[in-house]
Amino acid sequence: MPLPESEPGFLETPVFQALTIGVPFCIFKLLFGLLIMRAGNDPLSILGWLVVTWASAVLLLNLARAFFPLTGRSSPVEYCTIAQLGRRFNRPRLFLALDTFLAFSIICLALWSGWIRYLTSFESYLWYAATTLNLLSLSLVNIWLELRRGG
């Protein structure tokens, strides 16, 4: 028996999504920016700082996105800078999907390049925590959605 369609669960709220998907993506981007800076030359270092700045802006957007619903207000911002740009084209969800693709590409690049081994012990634990939180929350959301569909 499917769950009622009218009641979104906590797993579908902006608070849950921002904290379990958005913030981990910020951590991946931030750590990737640090890895780029450690690559050593000036052009890459500048790119690394840009990625760190981007990750910091996305973190602020995610925290704002989580905060507004807690105050009973709708959020004036999207989860990330790319989706915020998508608002101008009335396609924030498409742009959010593009950001998700980019975040997964960053994760894959960090893994397959071998750069991940250059993380400090603390940074590695941040990476592990972000991965765990992201994957488990995604699994919970999929279970919840299937329960709602009656599957």
C-alpha positions as CSV (number, residue, x, y, z in Angstrom):
1,M,0.0,0.0,0.0
2,P,1.6,3.3,-1.1
3,L,2.1,6.2,1.3
4,P,-0.1,9.3,0.9
5,E,1.1,11.5,-2.0
6,S,0.3,14.7,-0.2
7,E,2.8,14.4,2.6
8,P,6.4,14.7,1.6
9,G,8.7,13.0,4.1
10,F,11.7,14.5,5.9
11,L,13.9,12.8,3.3
12,E,12.4,15.1,0.6
13,T,12.9,18.4,2.5
14,P,15.4,21.0,1.6
15,V,17.0,20.6,5.0
16,F,17.7,16.9,4.5
17,Q,18.8,17.4,0.9
18,A,21.1,20.3,1.6
19,L,22.8,18.7,4.6
20,T,23.2,15.2,3.1
21,I,23.7,15.9,-0.6
22,G,24.7,19.6,-0.9
23,V,27.2,19.8,2.0
24,P,29.0,16.6,1.0
25,F,29.3,17.9,-2.5
26,C,30.8,21.1,-1.1
27,I,33.3,19.0,0.8
28,F,34.3,17.1,-2.3
29,K,34.7,20.4,-4.2
30,L,36.6,22.1,-1.4
31,L,39.0,19.1,-1.0
32,F,39.5,18.9,-4.8
33,G,40.4,22.6,-4.9
34,L,43.0,21.9,-2.2
35,L,44.4,19.0,-4.2
36,I,44.6,21.2,-7.3
37,M,46.6,23.8,-5.2
38,R,49.0,21.1,-4.1
39,A,49.7,20.2,-7.7
40,G,52.3,23.0,-7.5
41,N,52.3,25.4,-10.3
42,D,50.8,28.9,-10.4
43,P,48.1,28.4,-13.0
44,L,46.8,25.3,-11.2
45,S,47.1,27.1,-7.9
46,I,44.8,29.9,-9.2
47,L,42.3,27.2,-10.4
48,G,42.5,25.6,-7.0
49,W,41.6,28.9,-5.3
50,L,38.7,29.3,-7.7
51,V,37.4,25.9,-6.9
52,V,37.7,26.5,-3.1
53,T,35.9,29.9,-3.5
54,W,33.2,28.2,-5.6
55,A,32.8,25.4,-3.0
56,S,32.6,28.0,-0.2
57,A,29.8,29.9,-2.1
58,V,27.9,26.6,-2.6
59,L,28.3,25.7,1.1
60,L,26.7,29.1,2.0
61,L,23.8,28.5,-0.5
62,N,23.2,25.0,1.0
63,L,23.2,26.3,4.5
64,A,20.8,29.1,3.5
65,R,18.6,26.6,1.6
66,A,18.4,24.5,4.8
67,F,17.8,27.5,7.0
68,F,14.8,29.2,5.3
69,P,12.4,26.3,5.6
70,L,13.2,26.0,9.3
71,T,11.9,29.6,9.7
72,G,8.8,28.9,7.7
73,R,9.9,30.8,4.7
74,S,10.5,29.6,1.1
75,S,14.1,29.9,0.1
76,P,15.1,32.7,-2.3
77,V,18.2,30.7,-3.3
78,E,19.0,27.4,-4.9
79,Y,21.3,24.7,-3.6
80,C,24.3,25.7,-5.7
81,T,25.7,28.5,-7.8
82,I,24.9,26.6,-11.1
83,A,21.3,26.0,-10.1
84,Q,21.1,29.7,-9.1
85,L,22.2,30.6,-12.6
86,G,19.5,28.2,-13.8
87,R,16.8,30.3,-12.2
88,R,17.5,33.0,-14.8
89,F,16.4,30.4,-17.4
90,N,13.6,29.0,-15.4
91,R,15.5,25.7,-15.3
92,P,17.1,25.5,-11.8
93,R,16.5,21.7,-11.6
94,L,18.3,21.1,-14.9
95,F,21.2,23.2,-13.8
96,L,21.2,21.4,-10.4
97,A,21.5,18.1,-12.4
98,L,24.5,19.6,-14.3
99,D,26.1,20.6,-11.0
100,T,25.5,17.0,-9.7
101,F,27.2,15.7,-12.8
102,L,30.1,18.0,-12.3
103,A,30.4,17.0,-8.6
104,F,30.5,13.3,-9.5
105,S,33.1,14.1,-12.2
106,I,35.2,15.8,-9.6
107,I,34.9,12.8,-7.3
108,C,35.9,10.5,-10.2
109,L,38.8,12.7,-11.2
110,A,40.2,12.8,-7.7
111,L,39.9,9.0,-7.4
112,W,41.2,8.1,-10.8
113,S,44.0,10.6,-11.0
114,G,45.4,9.3,-7.7
115,W,45.3,12.7,-6.2
116,I,43.1,11.4,-3.4
117,R,46.2,9.9,-1.8
118,Y,47.5,13.5,-1.2
119,L,44.8,14.3,1.3
120,T,45.9,14.7,4.9
121,S,44.5,12.2,7.4
122,F,41.9,14.8,8.5
123,E,40.9,15.6,4.9
124,S,40.6,11.9,4.2
125,Y,38.2,11.5,7.1
126,L,36.2,14.5,5.7
127,W,36.1,12.7,2.3
128,Y,34.9,9.4,4.0
129,A,32.3,11.2,6.0
130,A,31.0,13.1,2.9
131,T,30.9,9.9,0.9
132,T,29.1,7.9,3.6
133,L,26.6,10.6,4.3
134,N,25.9,11.1,0.6
135,L,25.5,7.5,-0.4
136,L,23.5,6.4,2.6
137,S,21.1,9.4,2.3
138,L,20.7,8.7,-1.4
139,S,19.8,5.1,-0.6
140,L,17.3,6.2,2.0
141,V,15.7,8.6,-0.4
142,N,15.3,5.8,-3.0
143,I,13.8,3.5,-0.4
144,W,11.4,6.3,0.6
145,L,10.4,7.1,-2.9
146,E,9.7,3.4,-3.7
147,L,7.6,3.1,-0.5
148,R,5.6,6.2,-1.7
149,R,5.0,4.6,-5.1
150,G,3.9,1.3,-3.4
151,G,6.8,-0.6,-5.0
